[in-house]
């Protein structure tokens, strides 16, 4: 899942080497934190959050068989 998020983010930004994803796990969810360069934040979020929603939808679809909920946070 982490590789999918990195791939999606790197294809959107101007500085793909600055893209990192950290993974943490809680009792009921797996949380992925996506970090990008400050200049690329707008590209990843998009107008009215449309690109961020699309990234979350793709990840949610890819993780439908996982036993825990998957959450993507953009920081």
N, CA and C atoms as an extended XYZ file, in Angstrom:
225
Properties=species:S:1:pos:R:3:atomname:S:1:resname:S:1:resid:I:1 pbc="F F F"
N         0.818       -1.188        0.000 N   UNK     1
C         0.000        0.000        0.000 CA  UNK     1
C         0.866        1.257        0.000 C   UNK     1
N         1.937        1.191        0.771 N   UNK     2
C         2.856        2.326        0.867 CA  UNK     2
C         3.433        2.671       -0.512 C   UNK     2
N         3.782        1.646       -1.289 N   UNK     3
C         4.349        1.863       -2.619 CA  UNK     3
C         3.343        2.512       -3.551 C   UNK     3
N         2.078        2.137       -3.414 N   UNK     4
C         1.019        2.732       -4.232 CA  UNK     4
C         0.900        4.222       -3.948 C   UNK     4
N         0.905        4.598       -2.686 N   UNK     5
C         0.785        6.013       -2.315 CA  UNK     5
C         1.995        6.802       -2.821 C   UNK     5
N         3.177        6.227       -2.676 N   UNK     6
C         4.385        6.896       -3.169 CA  UNK     6
C         4.313        7.081       -4.676 C   UNK     6
N         3.895        6.054       -5.393 N   UNK     7
C         3.789        6.131       -6.853 CA  UNK     7
C         2.814        7.227       -7.278 C   UNK     7
N         1.647        7.255       -6.646 N   UNK     8
C         0.650        8.266       -6.996 CA  UNK     8
C         1.168        9.678       -6.723 C   UNK     8
N         1.781        9.874       -5.577 N   UNK     9
C         2.264       11.204       -5.211 CA  UNK     9
C         3.427       11.641       -6.097 C   UNK     9
N         4.358       10.743       -6.379 N   UNK    10
C         5.509       11.102       -7.200 CA  UNK    10
C         5.108       11.463       -8.619 C   UNK    10
N         4.031       10.892       -9.113 N   UNK    11
C         3.586       11.220      -10.463 CA  UNK    11
C         2.915       12.596      -10.536 C   UNK    11
N         2.582       13.179       -9.390 N   UNK    12
C         1.911       14.472       -9.356 CA  UNK    12
C         2.842       15.654       -9.109 C   UNK    12
N         3.939       15.450       -8.410 N   UNK    13
C         4.747       16.554       -7.892 CA  UNK    13
C         5.934       16.893       -8.797 C   UNK    13
N         6.518       18.072       -8.543 N   UNK    14
C         7.722       18.495       -9.259 CA  UNK    14
C         8.983       17.939       -8.617 C   UNK    14
N         8.938       17.654       -7.320 N   UNK    15
C        10.087       17.119       -6.593 CA  UNK    15
C         9.771       15.715       -6.073 C   UNK    15
N         9.848       14.701       -6.931 N   UNK    16
C         9.478       13.346       -6.499 CA  UNK    16
C        10.401       12.764       -5.437 C   UNK    16
N        11.633       13.250       -5.355 N   UNK    17
C        12.561       12.725       -4.344 CA  UNK    17
C        12.185       13.187       -2.935 C   UNK    17
N        11.331       14.191       -2.811 N   UNK    18
C        10.911       14.702       -1.506 CA  UNK    18
C         9.684       13.968       -0.951 C   UNK    18
N         9.130       13.053       -1.716 N   UNK    19
C         7.931       12.326       -1.288 CA  UNK    19
C         8.325       11.205       -0.329 C   UNK    19
N         7.706       11.205        0.850 N   UNK    20
C         7.908       10.121        1.806 CA  UNK    20
C         6.562        9.716        2.395 C   UNK    20
N         6.469        8.469        2.795 N   UNK    21
C         5.258        7.965        3.426 CA  UNK    21
C         5.663        7.210        4.683 C   UNK    21
N         5.035        7.566        5.802 N   UNK    22
C         5.270        6.844        7.045 CA  UNK    22
C         4.001        6.084        7.401 C   UNK    22
N         4.198        4.930        7.989 N   UNK    23
C         3.082        4.057        8.319 CA  UNK    23
C         3.012        3.863        9.830 C   UNK    23
N         1.825        3.994       10.379 N   UNK    24
C         1.608        3.692       11.790 CA  UNK    24
C         0.309        2.916       11.918 C   UNK    24
N         0.202        2.156       12.977 N   UNK    25
C        -0.959        1.295       13.141 CA  UNK    25
C        -1.598        1.528       14.501 C   UNK    25
N        -2.909        1.655       14.495 N   UNK    26
C        -3.671        1.754       15.728 CA  UNK    26
C        -4.493        0.475       15.876 C   UNK    26
N        -5.336        0.423       16.882 N   UNK    27
C        -6.137       -0.777       17.110 CA  UNK    27
C        -7.088       -1.091       15.963 C   UNK    27
N        -7.645       -0.051       15.350 N   UNK    28
C        -8.650       -0.287       14.313 CA  UNK    28
C        -8.300        0.273       12.936 C   UNK    28
N        -7.106        0.844       12.758 N   UNK    29
C        -6.762        1.445       11.467 CA  UNK    29
C        -5.262        1.421       11.215 C   UNK    29
N        -4.934        1.496        9.947 N   UNK    30
C        -3.555        1.691        9.514 CA  UNK    30
C        -3.495        3.094        8.923 C   UNK    30
N        -2.611        3.927        9.440 N   UNK    31
C        -2.527        5.323        9.032 CA  UNK    31
C        -1.248        5.532        8.226 C   UNK    31
N        -1.411        6.070        7.015 N   UNK    32
C        -0.280        6.427        6.172 CA  UNK    32
C        -0.207        7.945        6.109 C   UNK    32
N         0.955        8.500        6.459 N   UNK    33
C         1.158        9.947        6.399 CA  UNK    33
C         2.020       10.256        5.185 C   UNK    33
N         1.466       11.016        4.265 N   UNK    34
C         2.151       11.400        3.038 CA  UNK    34
C         2.792       12.763        3.241 C   UNK    34
N         4.104       12.832        3.059 N   UNK    35
C         4.843       14.084        3.193 CA  UNK    35
C         5.410       14.457        1.829 C   UNK    35
N         5.160       15.700        1.417 N   UNK    36
C         5.695       16.223        0.155 CA  UNK    36
C         6.345       17.575        0.429 C   UNK    36
N         7.078       18.076       -0.560 N   UNK    37
C         7.700       19.396       -0.436 CA  UNK    37
C         6.597       20.453       -0.311 C   UNK    37
N         6.917       21.532        0.359 N   UNK    38
C         5.930       22.591        0.598 CA  UNK    38
C         5.385       23.164       -0.716 C   UNK    38
N         6.236       23.279       -1.719 N   UNK    39
C         5.794       23.813       -3.015 CA  UNK    39
C         4.832       22.876       -3.736 C   UNK    39
N         4.888       21.597       -3.435 N   UNK    40
C         4.049       20.607       -4.116 CA  UNK    40
C         2.765       20.281       -3.359 C   UNK    40
N         2.554       20.880       -2.219 N   UNK    41
C         1.380       20.571       -1.411 CA  UNK    41
C         0.080       20.841       -2.175 C   UNK    41
N         0.022       21.931       -2.887 N   UNK    42
C        -1.177       22.268       -3.663 CA  UNK    42
C        -1.455       21.273       -4.766 C   UNK    42
N        -0.416       20.726       -5.364 N   UNK    43
C        -0.588       19.740       -6.429 CA  UNK    43
C        -1.186       18.443       -5.884 C   UNK    43
N        -0.812       18.076       -4.681 N   UNK    44
C        -1.297       16.829       -4.094 CA  UNK    44
C        -2.711       16.988       -3.549 C   UNK    44
N        -3.035       18.170       -3.044 N   UNK    45
C        -4.374       18.396       -2.499 CA  UNK    45
C        -5.370       18.719       -3.611 C   UNK    45
N        -4.991       19.570       -4.542 N   UNK    46
C        -5.872       19.921       -5.650 CA  UNK    46
C        -6.928       20.931       -5.256 C   UNK    46
N        -7.659       21.408       -6.252 N   UNK    47
C        -8.723       22.376       -5.991 CA  UNK    47
C        -9.834       21.711       -5.201 C   UNK    47
N       -10.176       22.323       -4.094 N   UNK    48
C       -11.232       21.834       -3.202 CA  UNK    48
C       -10.963       20.407       -2.718 C   UNK    48
N        -9.695       20.001       -2.730 N   UNK    49
C        -9.338       18.691       -2.210 CA  UNK    49
C        -9.667       17.518       -3.119 C   UNK    49
N        -9.904       17.784       -4.390 N   UNK    50
C       -10.325       16.721       -5.306 CA  UNK    50
C        -9.247       15.662       -5.520 C   UNK    50
N        -8.001       16.069       -5.653 N   UNK    51
C        -6.930       15.095       -5.875 CA  UNK    51
C        -6.686       14.288       -4.604 C   UNK    51
N        -6.727       14.937       -3.455 N   UNK    52
C        -6.569       14.222       -2.190 CA  UNK    52
C        -7.682       13.184       -2.025 C   UNK    52
N        -8.902       13.535       -2.379 N   UNK    53
C       -10.022       12.588       -2.316 CA  UNK    53
C        -9.790       11.419       -3.268 C   UNK    53
N        -9.271       11.716       -4.449 N   UNK    54
C        -9.019       10.662       -5.430 CA  UNK    54
C        -7.948        9.695       -4.928 C   UNK    54
N        -6.894       10.227       -4.333 N   UNK    55
C        -5.837        9.370       -3.768 CA  UNK    55
C        -6.429        8.485       -2.680 C   UNK    55
N        -7.228        9.059       -1.814 N   UNK    56
C        -7.844        8.284       -0.733 CA  UNK    56
C        -8.796        7.216       -1.283 C   UNK    56
N        -9.521        7.544       -2.347 N   UNK    57
C       -10.435        6.569       -2.951 CA  UNK    57
C        -9.685        5.396       -3.559 C   UNK    57
N        -8.593        5.673       -4.235 N   UNK    58
C        -7.791        4.605       -4.840 CA  UNK    58
C        -7.223        3.695       -3.759 C   UNK    58
N        -6.698        4.299       -2.706 N   UNK    59
C        -6.124        3.508       -1.613 CA  UNK    59
C        -7.216        2.698       -0.912 C   UNK    59
N        -8.369        3.294       -0.720 N   UNK    60
C        -9.475        2.573       -0.085 CA  UNK    60
C        -9.904        1.385       -0.940 C   UNK    60
N        -9.977        1.582       -2.249 N   UNK    61
C       -10.350        0.488       -3.142 CA  UNK    61
C        -9.307       -0.625       -3.134 C   UNK    61
N        -8.052       -0.249       -3.082 N   UNK    62
C        -6.975       -1.242       -3.089 CA  UNK    62
C        -6.894       -2.010       -1.775 C   UNK    62
N        -7.442       -1.448       -0.713 N   UNK    63
C        -7.312       -2.079        0.603 CA  UNK    63
C        -8.620       -2.694        1.107 C   UNK    63
N        -9.560       -2.961        0.231 N   UNK    64
C       -10.860       -3.425        0.686 CA  UNK    64
C       -10.825       -4.790        1.363 C   UNK    64
N        -9.826       -5.614        1.098 N   UNK    65
C        -9.744       -6.924        1.745 CA  UNK    65
C        -8.913       -6.909        3.022 C   UNK    65
N        -8.346       -5.782        3.351 N   UNK    66
C        -7.542       -5.691        4.570 CA  UNK    66
C        -8.462       -5.696        5.790 C   UNK    66
N        -8.016       -6.295        6.875 N   UNK    67
C        -8.876       -6.390        8.060 CA  UNK    67
C        -9.089       -5.058        8.793 C   UNK    67
N        -8.209       -4.085        8.548 N   UNK    68
C        -8.322       -2.798        9.229 CA  UNK    68
C        -8.607       -1.688        8.218 C   UNK    68
N        -9.184       -0.618        8.708 N   UNK    69
C        -9.428        0.563        7.892 CA  UNK    69
C        -8.099        1.215        7.543 C   UNK    69
N        -7.973        1.746        6.328 N   UNK    70
C        -6.753        2.420        5.900 CA  UNK    70
C        -7.047        3.908        5.747 C   UNK    70
N        -6.213        4.740        6.368 N   UNK    71
C        -6.383        6.183        6.360 CA  UNK    71
C        -5.135        6.823        5.751 C   UNK    71
N        -5.336        7.786        4.848 N   UNK    72
C        -4.221        8.533        4.259 CA  UNK    72
C        -4.315        9.974        4.733 C   UNK    72
N        -3.256       10.427        5.392 N   UNK    73
C        -3.172       11.820        5.844 CA  UNK    73
C        -2.083       12.512        5.045 C   UNK    73
N        -2.366       13.711        4.576 N   UNK    74
C        -1.400       14.483        3.799 CA  UNK    74
C        -0.852       15.583        4.690 C   UNK    74
N         0.469       15.568        4.874 N   UNK    75
C         1.108       16.558        5.754 CA  UNK    75
C         2.244       17.224        5.062 C   UNK    75
